[in-house]
Every structure is written in C-alpha cells, then in structure tokens.
Amino acid sequence: MGSIEIKRKLFDYIRNADSRKVKAIYTIVEKEIQENSDVWTDDFVNELNRRSAEAESNLDKLSSWEEVKLKAGKASKKN
C-alpha cells in the first residue's frame, strides 16, 4: 500500500474516530508534531525576512532563468 493510500485511510479513520481514539493517536505522534512545528522559530523567520528584503533591494542584479541557463552552458563548455 502506498503512502497516499495510507494517508487517506488514516484521515478517514481519524475523521470518524471518537475523541478517545483521536487523543490516543495524538499522544503517539505529539512529540514529532511539536518538533516539526518548531522549525519556524523567530530567528528563522527573521532570517527569511532579511534575505527577502535583501533580494528585493537587489532585483536589478538578478538573472532570468534563461540567462542562468546560458551562463551554465558557457561555463560547462569551458571545462
């Protein structure tokens, strides 16, 4: 059984399960859920904002995808 089918079955099961079973399942995965949600710390968000602002202030220095492909092609021909 593929992961998509497993996810569908779990979703259907949880959607129709009584609250006692939902709480039991959550208890099993609670730590992992918490660890995954901790990725977006204040420092991480601040760094994303800083990089975004830097990129926006340097838009004139950015290359289009076509320019990047041309440069890469020229660089690979030199090697």
N, CA, C and O of each residue as an XYZ file, in Angstrom:
316
protein
N       0.847     -1.171      0.000
C       0.000      0.000      0.000
C       0.896      1.239      0.000
O       1.828      1.338      0.799
N       0.612      2.175     -0.894
C       1.411      3.384     -0.999
C       1.084      4.390      0.090
O       0.061      4.286      0.766
N       1.967      5.365      0.249
C       1.799      6.329      1.333
C       0.560      7.199      1.141
O      -0.053      7.608      2.127
N       0.176      7.489     -0.095
C      -1.025      8.299     -0.330
C      -2.258      7.553      0.151
O      -3.131      8.133      0.796
N      -2.326      6.283     -0.160
C      -3.476      5.477      0.281
C      -3.493      5.350      1.802
O      -4.558      5.412      2.417
N      -2.337      5.173      2.404
C      -2.257      5.093      3.868
C      -2.743      6.398      4.492
O      -3.502      6.377      5.460
N      -2.308      7.539      3.939
C      -2.747      8.837      4.462
C      -4.262      8.989      4.355
O      -4.907      9.485      5.279
N      -4.825      8.562      3.228
C      -6.287      8.643      3.060
C      -6.998      7.791      4.097
O      -7.982      8.224      4.698
N      -6.501      6.586      4.303
C      -7.138      5.697      5.274
C      -7.040      6.271      6.691
O      -8.001      6.229      7.458
N      -5.856      6.810      7.025
C      -5.693      7.424      8.347
C      -6.603      8.635      8.505
O      -7.241      8.805      9.544
N      -6.662      9.469      7.484
C      -7.524     10.642      7.537
C      -8.974     10.228      7.762
O      -9.651     10.779      8.630
N      -9.452      9.258      6.983
C     -10.830      8.787      7.143
C     -11.059      8.205      8.530
O     -12.098      8.441      9.148
N     -10.086      7.446      9.014
C     -10.222      6.842     10.337
C     -10.308      7.916     11.418
O     -11.195      7.878     12.269
N      -9.382      8.872     11.379
C      -9.350      9.920     12.404
C     -10.603     10.794     12.321
O     -11.158     11.192     13.345
N     -11.038     11.085     11.115
C     -12.222     11.936     10.938
C     -13.453     11.309     11.593
O     -14.312     12.027     12.105
N     -13.546      9.985     11.580
C     -14.721      9.302     12.105
C     -14.509      8.691     13.493
O     -15.447      8.135     14.066
N     -13.309      8.782     14.036
C     -12.999      8.158     15.328
C     -13.581      8.982     16.479
O     -13.780     10.192     16.366
N     -13.845      8.295     17.578
C     -14.313      9.031     18.757
C     -13.130      9.773     19.385
O     -11.973      9.488     19.076
N     -13.430     10.711     20.254
C     -12.391     11.589     20.794
C     -11.329     10.823     21.585
O     -10.168     11.233     21.598
N     -11.694      9.735     22.237
C     -10.724      8.948     22.988
C      -9.659      8.371     22.073
O      -8.475      8.385     22.410
N     -10.067      7.866     20.922
C      -9.105      7.306     19.961
C      -8.256      8.405     19.328
O      -7.061      8.211     19.108
N      -8.855      9.547     19.035
C      -8.103     10.664     18.459
C      -7.036     11.127     19.435
O      -5.899     11.377     19.034
N      -7.382     11.243     20.705
C      -6.406     11.648     21.718
C      -5.285     10.627     21.842
O      -4.125     11.001     22.017
N      -5.616      9.343     21.753
C      -4.597      8.296     21.844
C      -3.625      8.377     20.670
O      -2.414      8.255     20.857
N      -4.145      8.581     19.474
C      -3.291      8.701     18.293
C      -2.413      9.944     18.411
O      -1.223      9.900     18.098
N      -2.997     11.046     18.862
C      -2.234     12.288     19.012
C      -1.104     12.113     20.021
O      -0.001     12.620     19.818
N      -1.377     11.403     21.099
C      -0.356     11.164     22.120
C       0.846     10.443     21.526
O       1.986     10.713     21.904
N       0.595      9.535     20.605
C       1.670      8.777     19.975
C       2.567      9.680     19.130
O       3.785      9.503     19.118
N       1.982     10.641     18.428
C       2.750     11.457     17.492
C       2.973     12.896     17.982
O       3.537     13.713     17.254
N       2.544     13.204     19.184
C       2.610     14.576     19.697
C       4.023     15.152     19.669
O       4.218     16.290     19.241
N       5.001     14.384     20.116
C       6.383     14.885     20.167
C       6.883     15.229     18.767
O       7.508     16.272     18.573
N       6.618     14.370     17.796
C       7.065     14.624     16.431
C       6.358     15.840     15.834
O       6.979     16.631     15.123
N       5.074     15.992     16.116
C       4.336     17.166     15.639
C       4.956     18.426     16.210
O       5.145     19.405     15.487
N       5.271     18.417     17.480
C       5.873     19.571     18.137
C       7.245     19.888     17.547
O       7.567     21.053     17.316
N       8.047     18.866     17.305
C       9.380     19.068     16.738
C       9.295     19.668     15.344
O      10.100     20.530     14.991
N       8.332     19.224     14.548
C       8.177     19.741     13.192
C       7.668     21.176     13.188
O       7.996     21.942     12.282
N       6.883     21.548     14.174
C       6.352     22.907     14.206
C       7.365     23.895     14.759
O       7.179     25.104     14.623
N       8.434     23.407     15.380
C       9.446     24.283     15.956
C      10.419     24.829     14.915
O      11.309     25.604     15.262
N      10.273     24.448     13.663
C      11.189     24.895     12.619
C      11.073     26.403     12.410
O      12.078     27.071     12.166
N       9.879     26.937     12.502
C       9.623     28.349     12.232
C       9.829     29.178     13.496
O       8.894     29.794     14.006
N      11.053     29.184     13.989
C      11.383     29.981     15.161
C      11.449     31.453     14.763
O      11.464     31.781     13.577
N      11.487     32.333     15.754
C      11.599     33.768     15.479
C      12.881     34.078     14.712
O      12.871     34.895     13.790
N      13.972     33.436     15.085
C      15.246     33.659     14.390
C      15.158     33.240     12.926
O      15.655     33.935     12.039
N      14.522     32.098     12.685
C      14.371     31.595     11.319
C      13.529     32.555     10.478
O      13.898     32.877      9.349
N      12.413     33.006     11.016
C      11.535     33.938     10.302
C      12.249     35.264     10.062
O      12.130     35.845      8.983
N      12.984     35.742     11.051
C      13.741     36.987     10.879
C      14.781     36.851      9.772
O      14.968     37.775      8.981
N      15.452     35.715      9.712
C      16.447     35.486      8.665
C      15.779     35.439      7.285
O      16.310     35.995      6.324
N      14.629     34.787      7.185
C      13.893     34.770      5.917
C      13.505     36.182      5.496
O      13.644     36.550      4.330
N      13.021     36.964      6.444
C      12.639     38.344      6.143
C      13.849     39.166      5.694
O      13.752     39.961      4.760
N      14.983     38.972      6.359
C      16.202     39.695      5.989
C      16.626     39.351      4.570
O      16.946     40.235      3.775
N      16.627     38.057      4.257
C      17.040     37.626      2.922
C      16.065     38.105      1.851
O      16.475     38.481      0.753
N      14.790     38.088      2.173
C      13.787     38.557      1.230
C      13.978     40.038      0.934
O      13.935     40.456     -0.223
N      14.190     40.832      1.985
C      14.414     42.271      1.803
C      15.681     42.524      0.998
O      15.707     43.410      0.144
N      16.726     41.754      1.262
C      17.985     41.899      0.524
C      17.781     41.582     -0.954
O      18.278     42.297     -1.824
N      17.050     40.512     -1.231
C      16.800     40.127     -2.627
C      15.983     41.199     -3.337
O      16.265     41.534     -4.487
N      14.975     41.738     -2.660
C      14.146     42.778     -3.277
C      14.947     44.043     -3.553
O      14.690     44.733     -4.539
N      15.910     44.355     -2.697
C      16.700     45.566     -2.913
C      17.746     45.384     -4.012
O      18.334     46.361     -4.473
N      17.979     44.145     -4.432
C      18.976     43.859     -5.469
C      18.349     43.229     -6.712
O      19.000     42.450     -7.407
N      17.095     43.559     -6.993
C      16.414     42.946     -8.130
C      17.137     43.197     -9.448
O      17.093     42.358    -10.348
N      17.793     44.333     -9.568
C      18.495     44.645    -10.805
C      19.718     43.756    -11.025
O      20.235     43.678    -12.139
N      20.181     43.088     -9.970
C      21.363     42.226    -10.079
C      20.987     40.762    -10.339
O      21.865     39.926    -10.554
N      19.691     40.452    -10.320
C      19.250     39.077    -10.516
C      19.243     38.710    -11.994
O      19.118     39.580    -12.857
N      19.378     37.418    -12.280
C      19.364     36.919    -13.652
C      18.074     36.165    -13.905
O      17.524     35.531    -13.005
N      17.595     36.239    -15.138
C      16.430     35.440    -15.514
C      16.856     33.974    -15.633
O      18.048     33.668    -15.673
N      15.894     33.092    -15.687
C      16.186     31.668    -15.836
C      16.934     31.422    -17.153
O      17.855     30.606    -17.204
N      16.538     32.123    -18.207
C      17.204     31.963    -19.492
C      18.674     32.384    -19.400
O      19.545     31.717    -19.957
N      18.952     33.491    -18.696
C      20.331     33.955    -18.524
C      21.159     32.947    -17.730
O      22.326     32.707    -18.041
N      20.554     32.367    -16.715
C      21.247     31.366    -15.895
C      21.607     30.156    -16.746
O      22.724     29.646    -16.657
N      20.671     29.694    -17.569
C      20.939     28.531    -18.428
C      22.054     28.831    -19.428
O      22.913     27.984    -19.672
N      22.044     30.040    -20.009
C      23.100     30.413    -20.956
C      24.462     30.442    -20.283
O      25.435     29.917    -20.824
N      24.537     31.057    -19.099
C      25.798     31.120    -18.364
C      26.301     29.728    -17.999
O      27.497     29.448    -18.090
N      25.369     28.849    -17.580
C      25.756     27.490    -17.210
C      26.259     26.731    -18.428
O      27.231     25.980    -18.338
N      25.607     26.923    -19.558
C      26.045     26.257    -20.787
C      27.427     26.715    -21.200
O      28.264     25.899    -21.586
N      27.674     28.012    -21.122
C      29.001     28.544    -21.476
C      30.078     28.035    -20.515
O      31.187     27.707    -20.935
N      29.742     27.973    -19.223
C      30.707     27.516    -18.226
C      31.031     26.033    -18.435
O      32.179     25.626    -18.261
N      30.050     25.235    -18.800
C      30.314     23.809    -18.983
C      31.129     23.550    -20.255
O      31.873     22.571    -20.323
N      30.995     24.412    -21.251
C      31.780     24.255    -22.475
C      33.245     24.609    -22.252
O      34.121     24.088    -22.942
N      33.513     25.484    -21.304
C      34.898     25.858    -20.994
C      35.637     24.719    -20.318
O      36.858     24.612    -20.433
N      34.911     23.874    -19.618
C      35.549     22.773    -18.870
C      35.679     21.611    -19.758
O      36.188     20.571    -19.342
